[in-house]
Amino acid sequence: MELEHEKYQETVVYQRKLLENYLQKTAKCLKFDGTAQMDEYSESFGTAISYVPDKIRNEMIAIDKDINDREIEKAYSRFILLLPELTTKIQTL
């Protein structure tokens, strides 16, 4: 039983770090819009998208499309609207 609880805690910490990393890398990408930031963002997006519910996933995909299309202002607006949902998701882990 204790081992199961420990494994669950490790999973929660892992998911939290992935989502926090996504938030950080996305914000950095939107602010600095460089190749290095884009690479870091892409890695975090590719991993984090697997750990969120459909509604959040759909918004993340829309933000990703905007970033790839270089529609940074649009991506930023979507990102700001997504922040409360992602923050809630992180806090409920």
Backbone as CSV, one residue per row, in Angstrom:
resi,resn,N_x,N_y,N_z,CA_x,CA_y,CA_z,C_x,C_y,C_z
1,MET,0.830,-1.195,0.000,0.000,0.000,0.000,0.871,1.255,0.000
2,GLU,1.903,1.259,0.819,2.785,2.415,0.899,3.525,2.630,-0.419
3,LEU,3.906,1.549,-1.065,4.596,1.621,-2.347,3.689,2.230,-3.421
4,GLU,2.418,1.858,-3.400,1.449,2.417,-4.335,1.300,3.921,-4.120
5,HIS,1.230,4.331,-2.874,1.097,5.749,-2.558,2.344,6.519,-3.017
6,GLU,3.500,5.941,-2.809,4.753,6.576,-3.226,4.791,6.723,-4.750
7,LYS,4.369,5.694,-5.460,4.334,5.729,-6.929,3.357,6.805,-7.407
8,TYR,2.208,6.896,-6.751,1.211,7.919,-7.088,1.794,9.318,-6.892
9,GLN,2.486,9.527,-5.775,3.101,10.826,-5.488,4.141,11.184,-6.552
10,GLU,4.937,10.210,-6.962,5.943,10.444,-7.999,5.275,10.845,-9.316
11,THR,4.165,10.195,-9.629,3.431,10.507,-10.852,2.869,11.919,-10.805
12,VAL,2.319,12.298,-9.675,1.758,13.640,-9.506,2.853,14.691,-9.654
13,VAL,3.976,14.480,-9.022,5.096,15.424,-9.113,5.574,15.528,-10.559
14,TYR,5.668,14.404,-11.231,6.097,14.382,-12.631,5.135,15.185,-13.509
15,GLN,3.843,14.950,-13.367,2.845,15.669,-14.162,2.879,17.166,-13.863
16,ARG,2.998,17.502,-12.604,3.054,18.911,-12.214,4.261,19.599,-12.869
17,LYS,5.398,18.949,-12.825,6.609,19.530,-13.433,6.448,19.701,-14.942
18,LEU,5.834,18.727,-15.596,5.601,18.840,-17.041,4.729,20.040,-17.373
19,LEU,3.648,20.201,-16.637,2.731,21.309,-16.906,3.348,22.655,-16.546
20,GLU,4.079,22.713,-15.456,4.763,23.958,-15.092,5.827,24.297,-16.134
21,ASN,6.513,23.298,-16.634,7.514,23.500,-17.673,6.854,24.038,-18.949
22,TYR,5.697,23.479,-19.297,4.962,23.958,-20.469,4.611,25.437,-20.304
23,LEU,4.103,25.794,-19.143,3.751,27.203,-18.906,4.975,28.105,-19.058
24,GLN,6.051,27.705,-18.453,7.279,28.504,-18.488,7.822,28.631,-19.915
25,LYS,7.920,27.528,-20.619,8.499,27.534,-21.972,7.594,28.263,-22.963
26,THR,6.290,28.141,-22.798,5.363,28.840,-23.685,5.468,30.345,-23.471
27,ALA,5.473,30.768,-22.217,5.601,32.199,-21.923,6.905,32.753,-22.493
28,LYS,7.973,32.023,-22.331,9.283,32.450,-22.838,9.267,32.526,-24.370
29,CYS,8.672,31.550,-25.004,8.573,31.521,-26.456,7.764,32.711,-26.970
30,LEU,6.663,33.006,-26.308,5.818,34.117,-26.734,6.493,35.469,-26.515
31,LYS,7.323,35.546,-25.505,7.990,36.814,-25.207,9.213,37.040,-26.084
32,PHE,10.017,35.995,-26.308,11.294,36.185,-26.999,11.303,35.684,-28.439
33,ASP,10.419,34.769,-28.798,10.230,34.330,-30.175,11.529,34.046,-30.938
34,GLY,12.425,33.280,-30.349,13.668,32.900,-31.018,13.707,31.403,-31.260
35,THR,14.706,30.959,-31.993,14.835,29.542,-32.328,15.016,28.677,-31.082
36,ALA,15.877,29.117,-30.171,16.113,28.332,-28.949,14.829,28.220,-28.132
37,GLN,14.108,29.323,-28.014,12.854,29.310,-27.251,11.819,28.422,-27.932
38,MET,11.797,28.443,-29.253,10.858,27.626,-30.011,11.158,26.138,-29.804
39,ASP,12.425,25.764,-29.804,12.808,24.368,-29.579,12.393,23.899,-28.187
40,GLU,12.665,24.730,-27.189,12.290,24.378,-25.810,10.779,24.264,-25.677
41,TYR,10.070,25.226,-26.283,8.608,25.201,-26.243,8.077,23.908,-26.882
42,SER,8.606,23.571,-28.054,8.130,22.388,-28.781,8.275,21.121,-27.961
43,GLU,9.396,20.991,-27.274,9.609,19.816,-26.418,8.579,19.768,-25.288
44,SER,8.364,20.908,-24.644,7.430,20.922,-23.513,5.999,20.685,-23.978
45,PHE,5.633,21.243,-25.123,4.286,21.050,-25.676,4.047,19.575,-25.977
46,GLY,5.017,18.962,-26.653,4.874,17.567,-27.050,4.669,16.614,-25.887
47,THR,5.221,16.946,-24.756,5.087,16.091,-23.578,3.836,16.439,-22.773
48,ALA,3.633,17.716,-22.527,2.538,18.147,-21.649,1.159,17.839,-22.216
49,ILE,1.038,17.850,-23.516,-0.282,17.669,-24.132,-0.913,16.319,-23.785
50,SER,-0.091,15.367,-23.436,-0.592,14.032,-23.094,-1.219,13.956,-21.704
51,TYR,-1.018,14.977,-20.897,-1.439,14.916,-19.496,-2.569,15.878,-19.134
52,VAL,-3.276,16.369,-20.140,-4.353,17.318,-19.861,-5.673,16.818,-20.446
53,PRO,-6.786,17.295,-19.891,-8.097,16.922,-20.436,-8.295,17.523,-21.844
54,ASP,-9.274,17.007,-22.552,-9.523,17.421,-23.939,-9.681,18.926,-24.118
55,LYS,-10.426,19.574,-23.247,-10.668,21.013,-23.390,-9.349,21.793,-23.357
56,ILE,-8.505,21.470,-22.412,-7.202,22.143,-22.306,-6.328,21.746,-23.491
57,ARG,-6.359,20.479,-23.864,-5.571,19.986,-24.998,-5.932,20.752,-26.272
58,ASN,-7.218,20.951,-26.505,-7.658,21.678,-27.699,-7.133,23.108,-27.707
59,GLU,-7.136,23.753,-26.571,-6.600,25.118,-26.483,-5.084,25.128,-26.702
60,MET,-4.408,24.137,-26.139,-2.961,24.042,-26.336,-2.627,23.838,-27.814
61,ILE,-3.419,23.036,-28.499,-3.213,22.806,-29.927,-3.431,24.096,-30.707
62,ALA,-4.450,24.856,-30.341,-4.718,26.139,-31.016,-3.557,27.119,-30.787
63,ILE,-3.042,27.155,-29.573,-1.895,28.019,-29.265,-0.686,27.578,-30.082
64,ASP,-0.464,26.280,-30.146,0.657,25.751,-30.917,0.545,26.149,-32.385
65,LYS,-0.634,26.046,-32.943,-0.846,26.448,-34.339,-0.534,27.922,-34.522
66,ASP,-1.028,28.750,-33.605,-0.752,30.184,-33.693,0.743,30.471,-33.607
67,ILE,1.431,29.796,-32.731,2.882,29.989,-32.594,3.588,29.582,-33.886
68,ASN,3.225,28.429,-34.418,3.857,27.959,-35.657,3.544,28.857,-36.851
69,ASP,2.368,29.483,-36.828,1.984,30.415,-37.891,2.523,31.825,-37.633
70,ARG,3.283,31.952,-36.527,3.868,33.241,-36.111,2.810,34.306,-35.806
71,GLU,1.662,33.850,-35.346,0.607,34.758,-34.887,0.752,34.884,-33.367
72,ILE,1.814,35.550,-32.967,2.219,35.605,-31.563,1.183,36.311,-30.689
73,GLU,0.621,37.418,-31.158,-0.382,38.128,-30.349,-1.610,37.262,-30.105
74,LYS,-2.034,36.554,-31.131,-3.186,35.657,-30.992,-2.858,34.520,-30.025
75,ALA,-1.666,33.948,-30.172,-1.238,32.873,-29.272,-1.166,33.370,-27.838
76,TYR,-0.641,34.575,-27.663,-0.531,35.156,-26.323,-1.915,35.327,-25.687
77,SER,-2.861,35.832,-26.462,-4.226,36.026,-25.941,-4.842,34.694,-25.520
78,ARG,-4.672,33.687,-26.335,-5.195,32.358,-25.992,-4.501,31.806,-24.742
79,PHE,-3.187,32.018,-24.678,-2.402,31.524,-23.545,-2.881,32.161,-22.239
80,ILE,-3.111,33.453,-22.259,-3.591,34.161,-21.061,-4.946,33.595,-20.623
81,LEU,-5.805,33.286,-21.578,-7.113,32.718,-21.240,-6.995,31.281,-20.714
82,LEU,-5.975,30.565,-21.149,-5.774,29.183,-20.714,-5.121,29.084,-19.338
83,LEU,-4.396,30.109,-18.946,-3.660,30.080,-17.674,-4.497,29.648,-16.472
84,PRO,-5.683,30.208,-16.248,-6.452,29.789,-15.068,-6.800,28.293,-15.077
85,GLU,-7.134,27.762,-16.248,-7.470,26.339,-16.323,-6.256,25.458,-16.045
86,LEU,-5.117,25.828,-16.617,-3.909,25.047,-16.373,-3.453,25.170,-14.932
87,THR,-3.578,26.342,-14.372,-3.208,26.552,-12.980,-4.081,25.687,-12.067
88,THR,-5.364,25.666,-12.345,-6.286,24.826,-11.579,-5.922,23.355,-11.719
89,LYS,-5.602,22.934,-12.931,-5.212,21.540,-13.176,-3.972,21.185,-12.341
90,ILE,-2.987,22.072,-12.344,-1.757,21.840,-11.573,-2.061,21.764,-10.079
91,GLN,-2.903,22.660,-9.600,-3.210,22.698,-8.179,-4.023,21.499,-7.719
92,THR,-4.772,20.892,-8.626,-5.606,19.753,-8.228,-4.871,18.410,-8.380
93,LEU,-3.654,18.468,-8.846,-2.878,17.216,-8.950,-2.461,16.740,-7.579
